[in-house]
C-alpha cells in the first residue's frame, strides 16, 4: 500500500513539473491580437465579405420604408382576395341555394327513415361475459361489426373498465358513446 501511494505521488509531481516547464519555456506561439481601427475593419469587411455598413439613422429609415412597403403589399393582396372571394361567394350562394332546396327534401326524407330505423337495446353484461359485448350488440343491430367494436374497446383501454349491469344503447350511438355508457 505504501509503495502504490508513493508511486502515485511521484506521478503527480512529475506531471506538475512537465506542465510548469511548458508554461515557462513556451515561446508564445499564440497569435497576437492586433487592434484595428474601425475604419480598417469596415474596409476589410467590404472587401472580403461584401458587407455594407449603415449608420443608425440610415438603418431606421430603411426599416421604416420596408415596413411601409410590406403593409401596402398586404393591403393590395387583401383587396384582391376580397374581390375574388366575393365573386366566388356569390356564385357559391346561387349553387348552394339550389343544392339546399334539393338536400332539404332529401334530408327530411332521410330523417323520417332514420327515425324509423333507430334501434334501442338493453344490454345486459354479466360476470364473465364482458368479452361478448360486441357480439351481443351486433346480433341486435346496434353495431355493424363486433370485431371492430372489440378492437376499439381494447385500443382505447375500455376493455378493462366494462361494468356489470344493464345499459340502454341505441343504433345511432358511436363506438365512443357506447363505450362511455358501458364503463360508467
PLY file of the C-alpha trace (Angstrom):
ply
format ascii 1.0
element vertex 184
property float x
property float y
property float z
element edge 183
property int vertex1
property int vertex2
end_header
0.00 0.00 0.00
2.80 2.36 0.92
4.57 1.83 -2.41
1.44 2.41 -4.50
0.78 5.74 -2.77
4.41 6.72 -3.23
4.25 5.86 -6.97
1.02 7.83 -7.37
2.54 10.91 -5.69
5.68 10.68 -7.85
3.45 10.58 -10.95
1.55 13.70 -9.87
4.80 15.50 -9.04
6.38 14.68 -12.40
3.22 15.75 -14.29
3.28 19.04 -12.41
6.93 19.61 -13.33
6.21 18.95 -17.02
3.31 21.45 -17.02
5.46 24.05 -15.22
8.27 23.65 -17.75
5.87 24.04 -20.68
4.34 27.13 -19.10
7.67 28.89 -18.50
9.54 27.85 -21.62
6.74 28.33 -24.14
7.71 30.74 -26.92
4.29 32.38 -27.01
3.14 30.72 -30.20
-0.35 32.11 -29.72
-1.39 34.77 -32.17
-1.19 38.30 -31.00
-4.44 40.16 -31.29
-3.89 43.39 -33.12
-6.10 46.35 -32.56
-7.55 47.57 -35.85
-9.23 50.91 -36.20
-12.95 50.81 -37.01
-12.36 52.26 -40.48
-9.93 49.44 -41.31
-12.44 46.83 -40.07
-15.17 48.37 -42.27
-12.89 48.37 -45.31
-11.84 44.76 -44.63
-15.48 43.58 -44.29
-16.46 45.33 -47.54
-13.60 43.76 -49.47
-13.74 40.24 -48.04
-17.45 39.62 -47.47
-19.29 42.31 -49.42
-20.93 43.76 -46.32
-22.27 47.29 -46.13
-22.13 49.49 -43.07
-25.08 51.74 -42.26
-25.39 54.46 -39.71
-28.18 54.19 -37.18
-30.31 56.83 -38.94
-29.87 55.08 -42.32
-30.89 51.77 -40.76
-34.02 53.27 -39.18
-35.14 54.91 -42.41
-34.52 51.66 -44.32
-36.63 49.59 -41.90
-39.45 52.16 -41.89
-39.56 52.11 -45.70
-39.61 48.30 -45.74
-42.46 48.20 -43.21
-44.47 50.69 -45.28
-43.91 48.65 -48.45
-44.90 45.44 -46.65
-48.13 46.95 -45.32
-49.03 48.34 -48.77
-48.48 44.97 -50.43
-50.57 43.24 -47.75
-53.41 45.72 -48.27
-53.32 45.16 -52.03
-53.32 41.40 -51.56
-56.26 41.65 -49.15
-58.25 43.78 -51.62
-57.59 41.31 -54.43
-58.53 38.34 -52.28
-61.70 40.09 -51.10
-62.72 40.81 -54.69
-62.16 37.25 -55.81
-63.71 35.78 -52.68
-66.84 37.94 -53.01
-67.28 36.85 -56.63
-66.81 33.22 -55.66
-69.15 33.65 -52.70
-71.90 34.98 -54.96
-71.51 32.02 -57.30
-71.44 29.60 -54.39
-74.53 31.15 -52.83
-76.51 30.59 -56.01
-75.41 26.98 -56.30
-75.88 26.44 -52.57
-79.46 27.67 -52.74
-80.27 25.14 -55.44
-78.46 22.36 -53.62
-80.01 23.29 -50.27
-83.50 23.07 -51.67
-82.77 19.61 -53.04
-80.87 18.45 -49.96
-83.53 19.71 -47.54
-86.08 17.49 -49.23
-83.69 14.55 -49.16
-82.72 15.22 -45.53
-86.34 15.34 -44.47
-86.96 12.00 -46.15
-83.78 10.51 -44.64
-84.69 11.77 -41.15
-88.05 10.09 -41.40
-86.31 6.89 -42.45
-83.65 7.22 -39.73
-86.24 7.84 -37.04
-87.88 4.62 -38.06
-84.61 2.64 -38.14
-83.07 3.68 -34.78
-82.93 0.55 -32.67
-82.85 0.61 -28.87
-81.50 -2.31 -26.90
-80.97 -3.03 -23.23
-77.56 -4.64 -22.99
-77.09 -6.94 -20.01
-73.49 -7.59 -19.02
-72.96 -10.41 -16.53
-69.81 -11.69 -14.86
-67.56 -13.35 -17.44
-69.47 -12.04 -20.45
-67.59 -8.77 -20.96
-65.77 -10.19 -23.99
-69.04 -10.99 -25.76
-70.43 -7.43 -25.59
-69.59 -6.74 -29.23
-71.29 -9.94 -30.35
-74.49 -9.09 -28.46
-74.56 -5.57 -29.93
-74.01 -6.88 -33.47
-76.73 -9.52 -33.09
-79.25 -6.88 -32.07
-78.36 -4.41 -34.85
-76.73 -1.76 -32.66
-73.33 -2.01 -34.38
-72.29 -3.42 -37.74
-69.05 -5.20 -36.85
-68.42 -6.86 -33.47
-64.69 -7.35 -34.02
-64.17 -3.65 -34.83
-66.01 -2.68 -31.65
-63.99 -5.12 -29.52
-60.78 -3.79 -31.11
-61.88 -0.22 -30.35
-62.53 -1.13 -26.71
-59.07 -2.66 -26.32
-57.26 0.14 -28.21
-58.87 2.87 -26.11
-58.49 0.97 -22.82
-62.21 0.49 -22.24
-61.98 -3.33 -22.24
-60.79 -3.44 -18.61
-63.35 -0.85 -17.46
-66.53 -2.62 -18.62
-69.08 -2.70 -15.77
-71.65 -5.35 -14.93
-75.31 -4.42 -15.25
-77.96 -3.32 -17.72
-77.29 -0.48 -20.16
-79.60 1.23 -22.67
-77.89 1.64 -26.08
-79.15 2.79 -29.48
-78.08 2.09 -33.03
-77.28 5.76 -33.72
-74.61 5.85 -30.97
-70.91 5.88 -31.87
-68.39 3.39 -30.50
-67.18 6.05 -28.07
-70.69 6.77 -26.79
-71.43 3.07 -26.29
-68.08 2.58 -24.54
-68.80 5.51 -22.21
-72.21 4.04 -21.33
-70.95 0.54 -20.51
-67.94 1.77 -18.49
-69.75 4.12 -16.11
0 1
1 2
2 3
3 4
4 5
5 6
6 7
7 8
8 9
9 10
10 11
11 12
12 13
13 14
14 15
15 16
16 17
17 18
18 19
19 20
20 21
21 22
22 23
23 24
24 25
25 26
26 27
27 28
28 29
29 30
30 31
31 32
32 33
33 34
34 35
35 36
36 37
37 38
38 39
39 40
40 41
41 42
42 43
43 44
44 45
45 46
46 47
47 48
48 49
49 50
50 51
51 52
52 53
53 54
54 55
55 56
56 57
57 58
58 59
59 60
60 61
61 62
62 63
63 64
64 65
65 66
66 67
67 68
68 69
69 70
70 71
71 72
72 73
73 74
74 75
75 76
76 77
77 78
78 79
79 80
80 81
81 82
82 83
83 84
84 85
85 86
86 87
87 88
88 89
89 90
90 91
91 92
92 93
93 94
94 95
95 96
96 97
97 98
98 99
99 100
100 101
101 102
102 103
103 104
104 105
105 106
106 107
107 108
108 109
109 110
110 111
111 112
112 113
113 114
114 115
115 116
116 117
117 118
118 119
119 120
120 121
121 122
122 123
123 124
124 125
125 126
126 127
127 128
128 129
129 130
130 131
131 132
132 133
133 134
134 135
135 136
136 137
137 138
138 139
139 140
140 141
141 142
142 143
143 144
144 145
145 146
146 147
147 148
148 149
149 150
150 151
151 152
152 153
153 154
154 155
155 156
156 157
157 158
158 159
159 160
160 161
161 162
162 163
163 164
164 165
165 166
166 167
167 168
168 169
169 170
170 171
171 172
172 173
173 174
174 175
175 176
176 177
177 178
178 179
179 180
180 181
181 182
182 183
